[in-house]
Amino acid sequence: MTEASVLPLAAVLVSAVAMVLIIASYRYPNVREGWSVLAALAKFGIVLSMLPGVMDGTVYYWSLSESLGVEFLAGIDFVLRADPLGMLFAMLASFLWIFTSFYAAGYMRGLDEHAQTRFFASFAASLSTAIGIAFAGNLVTIFLFYELLSLVTYPLVAHNEDDEARIAGRKYLTYTFFGGGVFLLAGTVMTYWLTQQAGDPTVAFEAGGIEALATAAQADPAIAQAAFYLLIAGFGVKAAVMPLHSWLADAMVAPTPVSGLLHAVAVVKSGAFGVARVILEVFGPGLIHDLPLSVPGIGEVGLNVPVAILAAFTLTAASIIAMRKDHLKRRLAFSTTAQLSYIVLGLSMLHPYAILGALFHIPAHAFGKLTLFFCAGAVHVETHTDYVSEMAGIGKRMPLTMSAFAIGAAGMAGMPLIAGFVSKFYMLIGSGSVGGGYWIFASALIVSGILNIAYLWPVVYTAFFESEDRHDAKPLLEFPPGGKRESYFADEEDVATDGGSPSGDRPHDEGQPQPADRDDESEAKGAGTPAEPEDADERGEPETNGESDDGKFEYAVDQYPSDADIPGTPGTHDDHADDHHDHGDHHHGGAPPGGWERHKPFVESTWLMMFPITVIAVGAVTLGVIPDYAIFLDLATYIVETVFGVEFAELREMGWPEALEVMEE
């Protein structure tokens, strides 16, 4: 049942109105940020008011032609529609914006950032376009908001206004606005042409796929195949599917609230959400499965198989790359690339369970990854530390923050009792139920989960189980699991945390690299940071480039540089290196002289930052412990039911071919 309503339009416009009020209040920071919070609450309230009706089968829509008598395009209307799939994305974005508004205020004030009015105005505009994507009723409307989202988030990516930020901003626009937009527009035009050939020109979303498109695809299969892959490529840019992913890591130069909500929720999720629209409501699982693609040397395969293979490759490769990233936000960026491909993979397997897992992974990943980004931002604000190799012992300084980080990391790895476990479990069931060669996708899910542990556990381990003066920069990568034995000791007299004796009581493991001796441990610099050649020149000492007297590298991060600060090598951050070695009146990165000061939870930072971190981390646990009571799982289940046209309880009893046959009927 459809019902004309102004509510979808109001949900889009409320943050656009807030943007104007934010700009008008630029002289009054408290008022300006108050508008952000009020707009977030109002947006969530409007979206929430439509939830009961949507769950009962009502679709709320607003049409430009019906409301104002204005024709948007010849034969195509501008339509906003609150349906189950759109509600899943809108509920998520509007709910998380509430807490991100508080966090952003604490972050921007904590760093005394410039251009805060522009930041908050662009933030509000971004949420307006994100809700527009969620409630878009056809491919043309979603294309419009999709492109607007790239434009209004550009000022956020380039916020720092330095060369690195400008380059990242231009790359972001090139990929998402020009590249993704061109693919999406081409696919939209071809879809409209195909349905026109079938006598019913339309690009409006229909649960289970556009009926006219299914008819036209039988007559022009090659055109239909091209349209499908163009649409997937257009949305795949923002979903960061390889090889269209590199903009995401570079965009991490943006302030952390941007990296958190826009690059872990709104922007990247708009890409994954678009893929869901194409697979579930443009082509439909039945047409995708039955429209074969002829591959030389292999034979005929469904259109979904190449997409699934590309997603499986992306989630595996991005996880491996993340292991080599020392910069925490860049490590999280490649983690995002991998996690988004979980969603694409689950959708492309076409099985009801896999689709359910993919849809639930949209909120599961959002809660977990937003927690991780919030924690990374809090660490940056309070300690100016951005590199994992500098975080030894930081759990003493920020115990609640790093505990929340551990929860988010467990969710990303799919550990039980956290939201990520539920979504990945459903995807594993789906991949196993399909049978045939789909076992390889189940293997990719399992392997990627192990890799998630490999690149996120070192952060938690370094924070809580290592001391500032002796630690292994990357314990799971270059050394035996658990880190070097020397990592367990702060001083020679200390007792090992594993019950062993101090390092002086027994010989070192043969072949194990040892930490270099220091004349003054209290003035040790951030572990894992190589010495700069120019510093050596000023002291009249030979350049060591991070080597000890015997010619061996002192730290793992020096021996295996990755993306650490090594002057003169490509991709380095010399500005960070200069700051890092400036231990004057202001400390930059790593433990200060004397080590981290021990803090109690909730007093390690301002409440504006600790409150959102706590709530979002608790949300990630809640989604994992009681998923049946979480509205997101109910929405995902209802979406699967509308796509296949039967109750989910019946789908459980069916095999995959039977489910596809029911949907086609």
N, C-alpha and C positions, 0 to 999 in steps of 0.2 A: 504494500500500500504506500502511495506517495502522498505527501502533504506539502502544499506551498507554505513557506515560512521564511521570515526575515532572519531567523537565528543563524544560519550558516554565514550570511553576509555580515551580521553583527560580530560574529567570532573573528572574521577577517579584519574588520574595520576598527575594532577596539584598540588594537596596538598601533594602528596607523594614526588614530586620533591622539593616542598617547605620545607618539613621536612629535607631533606639533606642540603639545603641551611641554614636553621635555625641552625642546628648543627654546620655547618662550620663557622657561624657568632657568635659563642658563646662569643667572646671577645667584641662584639660591640652590645649592647642591642638595640639601635635604629635601626640598620640594621636588626638585628634578628627579631624584631617585625614588621619591615617594610615588610619583606618577608611574614609574616602572612597576613597582610592586602592586599598585592598585590596578593597573592594566592587566597584569598577570593574573590577579585574583578574579577580575571581571571576565577575562577570556576563559579561564578554567570553569568558572560558574556557568557561562553560556554553553560551553561544550558539554558540561556535565548535565545540564538541564535537558539535553536531547538524548542522553544515554538510555533512559527507560523506554522511550518510544522506539528507538532504533533496535533495542533488544527484543521488542515486541513485534518487529517486522515493519515499522514505519520508516520511510526514507524522507527526510526533510530536504526540500530543495528551494532554491531561489533562482529565477530565470530573468535575465535582462529584458528579453522580448515581452514576456508576460507582465512584468512589473512596470516597465517604463515604455513599452511599445517600440523599443529600439532594436533594430536588427544588427547583430554583432558582425557576422560574416554571412555571405550568401549560403543559406542552407545550414548554417552552424550557429547555435546559440551559445551565449556566455552563461554557463550554468554552474552554480555551487550546490553540491549535494552531500548531505550527511548520511552516508551509508555505513555498514559495519566496518569495512576496511578503512574508510576515511576516519571513522571514529577512533580506531586503534591508534593511528598516527596522531590525530588531533588531541586525544586524551593524554598521550605521552608527552608531546611537546608543550602543551599548555600547563600541565602539572609541574614538569621540571623547570619551566621558566620561572615559577614562583620562587623557588629556592636559588636558582641561578641569579635572580635579581638581587637577593641579599648578598650572595657570594661576590657578585661583580662589584657591588658597592664597597665591600671590605677589601677586595683585591686592588681596585683602582685607587682607593684612598691609602691603602698600605704602601703602595709604591709611588704615591703622589703623581700619578700619570697625567700627561697632558691631554688636551682635547677630550675631556670626559663627556661633555655634552654631545659631541659628535658620536662618541662611542655608544652612549645609551640610546640616542636617537636611531642609529643604525641597527642596534640590537632589537629595538622595538619593530623597526621595519622588517627585519629578518623574520621575526616571529609571525608578522602579518602575512608575509608571502609563504611561509611554511604551512600555516593553516589553510591558505589558499590552495596549496598543492594537495593537502589532505582532503579538502572538500571539492576539488575540481570534478565536474561531472562528465567531462569528455577530454579527448587528447588535446584539443586546441586550448582549452582553459588551463590545463595542467602545463602545457608548453609556455603559456604566458607567465604564469607564476614561477615556473622553473627558471626561466631566463631572468625574471626580476630578482629572484633569490640570489643569483650570481652577482648582479649589479649592486644590490644593497649590502651584501657581505664583503664586497671589495674594500670599503674603508676600514672594516674590522681586520682583515688580513694585513693590510698595509698600514695599520695604526701607528707603528713605530716611526714611520716616515724616513727610515734610513735606506741605504741601498739594498740591503738584504730583504727588507719588507717590501720595497717597491718591486723588486725582481719576483718575489714570491707572489705578490698581487697580480702582476702581469701574467705570470704562469697560470695562476688560478683562473683568471678570466679567459685565457687562451684555451685551456682545457674545458672548463665548464660552460662558459657562455658561448664561445665560438664553436669549439669542437662538439661538445655534447648537444648544444642547441641545433647545430646543422643536422646531426644524425637524427635527432628527435623530430625536427620539422620534416625531413625527408620521409621518415617512416610514417608520420601522420598523413602527409599528402598521399602516399601510396595506399594507405589503409582506406582513406576516403575514396580514392579512385576505384579500388576493388569493390567496396560496398555500392558504389554508384553503378558499376557494371552489373551488380546483382539486382539493381532496381530499387535499392533502399539506401541511399547515401547517408552515412552516419559515422561518427567517431565517438558516440556516447558509450560509456562503460555499461556492460551487462554482466551480471553474475554468471560465470561459466563460459563467457565469451560472446562476441557479437555474432548473432545468428546470420546476418547477411554476409559477414566476412567468411564464415564457414562455407557458405554456398559458393561464394566467388573463388575461394581458394581451390576448389576442385577444378575450376576452369582455367585458372592462372596460378598454378602452384609455385612457379619460379618467382613471380611478383610477390606472392604472399610470403615466401621464405625470405626474400630480400627485405620486405617491410618488417618482418619479425626481428631480424638481426639488426636492422637500423634502429628500431625502437629500443632493443636491449642495449645496443652500444650507446645510444643517447643517454639512457638512465644509468648505464654502467660506468660512465665517466664519474658522476658524483658518488656512485657506489664504490669507486676506486678499484674496479676489477682490472687486473693486469692485462695489457700493458698501459692502461689509462689511469694509473694510480699515482704517479710521481708528484702531482700537485699537492697531495695531502700532506706528505712529510714536510715539504717546504712551507706549507701554510701554518705549520706549528710555530712560526715566528710571531704569530698573533698573540695577544694577551690570553692567558689561560681560560678565562670565562668563555672566550670565543672558541678556543680549542675544545672546551668541554661541551657546551650545549650545541654549538653550530657544527662542529666537526666530529662530534660523537653522537649527536641526536638529530638536529634539524637538517643540515646540509647533506651529510652522507646518508642519513636515513631517507631523505627525499629520493635519492637514487635507488635505494633498496625498495622503497615503497613504490616507485615507478615500475620497477621490474615486476613487483607483485601485481600491479594493475595490468600490465601487459600479459602476463602468464595466466592470471585468473579471470580477468574481465575484458580483455580485448580479443585474444586468440582462444583462451580456454585450454585446460589440460587435454581435453579430448582431441581438438584440432591439432594441437602441437604434437601429440603422440601419433596421430594418424596421417600427418602431412610429412612423408618421409623425405629425407635429404640423402641424395646419392653420393657416397664417398668412394672415390676410386680405390680399389684394392680391398675395401671393407664391405661395401654393399649399402643397403639402405638403413639409415638410423633416423630416429625421431629428431625433430628440431631441438629438443631439449638437451640431447646428449652433448653436443659441442659446448653449450653453455655450462653444463655440469662439469665437464672436463676442465674448462677454463677456470671455473670457480674453485675446483679442487686444487688445481695448480697454484692459484693465487693464495689460498689460505695456507698452503704448505710453504711456498716460497717466501711469503711475507713473514711468516713465523721464523723462518731461518734467518732472514735479514734482521729481524728485530733482536735476535740474540747478539748481533754484532754492534748494536747501537749503545754507546755509553751515555749519550744525552737522553735523559729520561723521557721528555716529551716526544722526541723522535722515535724512541722505542715504543711508546704508546701509539704513535701515529701508524707504524707498521703493524702493530697489534690490531688497530682499527681496520686496516686494509684486510687483514686475515679474517677478523670477526664478521665483517660485512659479507664476505664471500660464503660464510656459513649460511647466511640468509638466502643468497642467490642459489647456492647448491641445494638447500632444502626445497626451495620453490621449483627448481628445474628438475628434481627427481619425480615430481608430479604425484607422488603417493600421498594420500590424505594425512597420514601420520607425519611424513616429512614436511608437508606444507604447514601443518599445525606447529611443528617445531620451529620452522623458519619464521612464522608469524610471531610466535611467542618470543623468539630470540631478538626481535626488534626492541621490546621493552627490557628484556633481560640484559642485553648488551648495553642499552642506554643507561640503566641504573649502575651496572658494574663499571663501565668505562667512565661515566661522569664522576663516580667516586674516585677513580684513579687520577683523572685530570684535576679534580678539586684538590686532592692531596698533593699532587705535584706543584700546583700553584701556591698552596699554603707554605710548602717547603721553600719555594722560591722567594715569597714575600718575607718570610721570617728569617731565613738564613742565606739567601742569595745563592743557593746550591741547586744546580741543574743536572749534575753528572752523577751517575750511579757510583762511580769510583771515588766520589768525595763524600758519600753518605754513611761511611762506617760509624756505627754508634749513634746515628741521628735519632734512633728510637728513644733515647733518653731525653732528648730535647723536645721531640714531638711524638709522645706515646700514642695519643688518640688518633692523630693523623695517620701514622704508619700502621696502626691496627686496622683502621678503615681501609688503608691501601691493601693490607693482607686479605681483607674480605673481598674487595674488588678483584684482586688477582685470582683468588680461589674461584670466583664466578667465571672469569674469563677462561680458566682452565677446565671448567665443567665439574668442579668438585661438588659432592652432594651437599644439600641444605642451602645452596646458593642458586639464584635464578638460572644461571647458565647451565647447570646440570639438567634441569627439566627440559629446556629447549633442545639441547644436544641429545638427550635421551630419546626424545620423540623422533629426531632426525635419524638416529641410528636404527631405531625400529623400522622407520620407513624405508631406509636403504636396504635393510636386510629382508624386508617383506617383498620388495620388487624382484629380487633374485637376479639370475643371470650375471652379467658383468658389473652390476651395480655394487658388488662387494668391494670394488676398488674405492668407491666413494665412502663407504663405511671405514675402510682402512685410512683414508685421508683424514676423516674426522678424528679418529683415534690418535693418529700420529701428530696431528696438529695440537690436540689436547696435551700431549706429552711435551711438545715444543713450547706451548704456553707456559707450562711449569718451568721449563728451562730458562726462559727469558724474564719471567716475573719473579720467580722465587729468589734469585740473587738479590733483588732489591730489598725484599723482606729480610733475607738472611743478613745482608750487609747492615741493615738498620738496627737489628735487634741482637745479633749474635757475633758481631765483630767490634773491636775497639778501634779508636781513632788512629792510633799510631802504628798498628800492625794489622793489616787485613789484605785479603786477596780481592783484587778489583772485580774479577769475574769467576766466582768459585765453580760454577757448573760448566764453564766453557773450556778454560785452559788448565784446570786442576781437578784432582779427584773430587767427587761429589762431597759437599760439605765444606770445601775450602781448604786452605793450607792449615796445618796443625798450629803454626805460629799465630793464626788468626784468633786463637782462643785465649791469648794472653795480652794483658795490657802492660804488665811489668814482669820482670823476671821472677818476683816473689809470688805472683798470683797463681791461683789454682785453676786448672782448666775447667771449663764449664761441662766438659764431658766426663769429669772425674779423673782425668789423667794428671800427670805431673807437669810442672813448668818445663819449657823447652830446654832449659839448661841441664835438666836431670837425665836426659837421654839423648842419644844422637839423633840428628835430623834424618828424615827419610832420604834415602839415597836418590840422587837425581832431582830432588825437590828444590826449586829456586827459593833462595832465602832473602828476607828483607835486608836492605843495606843498613849498616850501623849508622846511627845519627849521634852527633856530639851533643845535641840539645833536643830531646824528644818533645819538650814542652812547646817548642817553636816549629814543630813539624807542619809542613804545608799539607794541603789536601792530598790524601793518598792517591797515587796513580797519576799525578800530574807531572809531565816531563819538565826538566829544566829548560829555560829558554836560552838560546845561544847569546842573545844580546845581554842577558843578565850575567852570563859567564864572562863576557868581554869586560863588563864594568868591574868585575871583581878581580880581573887579571888571571882568571882560571881558564883552562882549556874547555872547549865546548864538549859536552857529554851527550847531549840529546837524550837525556834520561838514562844513561848508562852508569853503572857503578865503576869503581876503580879497576876491577878485573875485566871490564869490557862487557859485562853482562847487564842486561836490563834489570832495573830494580823491581819493576812492577809488571803485572800481566798486561795492563792497559798500555804500557810502553812497548813491551815485546810484541804485542799484537795490537797495533794502534787503533784499528777500527775507525771511528770518527772522532777520536779524542783530539785535544788541542796540541797539535804538533806543528809549530810554525814552519812555513815553507812547503807544506804538503797540500794537495788539493782538498778542498772541502773543509778546511780548518776554520776555527773561529778565533782569530788572533785577538779580537777585542776582548773575548772572554779570557784568553790567556794573560793578557796584560792586566786585567782586573784581578785575576786569580793570584798573581804574584805581587800585588800591591797590598801588603799587610801593614798598612799604616794605621791611620785613625779609623778607617772604615774597612770592614772585612768583606771579601768577595769570594764566596764559594768555599765549601769544605769546613771542617771543624776549626774554630778559632784557637789561638794559642791557649793551651791548658785544657783543651777538649770541650765537648758539648756541656752546657749547663743543664742539669737535670730539672725537668719541669713536670708538674702534675697534669693529668688530662684536663681539657677545657680551658686551661690558662696558657696554653702554648701559642695561641693566636687570639684574634678578636672573635667575639660571638658571631659577627656577621659572616665569618668563614667557617667557624666550628659548627654552628647550627646546621647549615646545609650539608656539610660533610657527614655529620651524624645521621641526619634524616635520610639521605640518599643511600648510605651504607645499610641502614636498617631496612630500607625498602628493598634492597637487593636480597637481603636475607629473607624478608617476608615473602617475596615472590618465589623463593626456593623452598621454604618450609611449608607454606599453605597455598600452593598454586591454585587449588580448587576454589579458594575464596578470593582470589585476585581477579578483578574484572578483566584484566588483559587476556587471561587464559580463556575466560568465557567468550570474549569477543573473537579470539582466534578460532575457537571451536565453532562459533556461530558462522564465521566467514566460510570455513570449510564446508559446513552444512549447506549454505546458500550456493556455493560453487558446484557441489556434487548433487544437490537437490534432494538429499536424504538425511535423516538423523544420524548423528555421529555414532550412536550405539549400533546402528545397522551397518555403518561403514566398517566397524571393528570386525564384523563377522564376514566381510567380503574380502576376496583377494583383489589385487590391483586391477586385473582385466575386468572383473565384474563391476568394480567401482567406476571405471571409465565407460563401460557400456551403459550403466545407469545414468550417468551424466549426459551421454549422447542422446539417450531417449528423452 
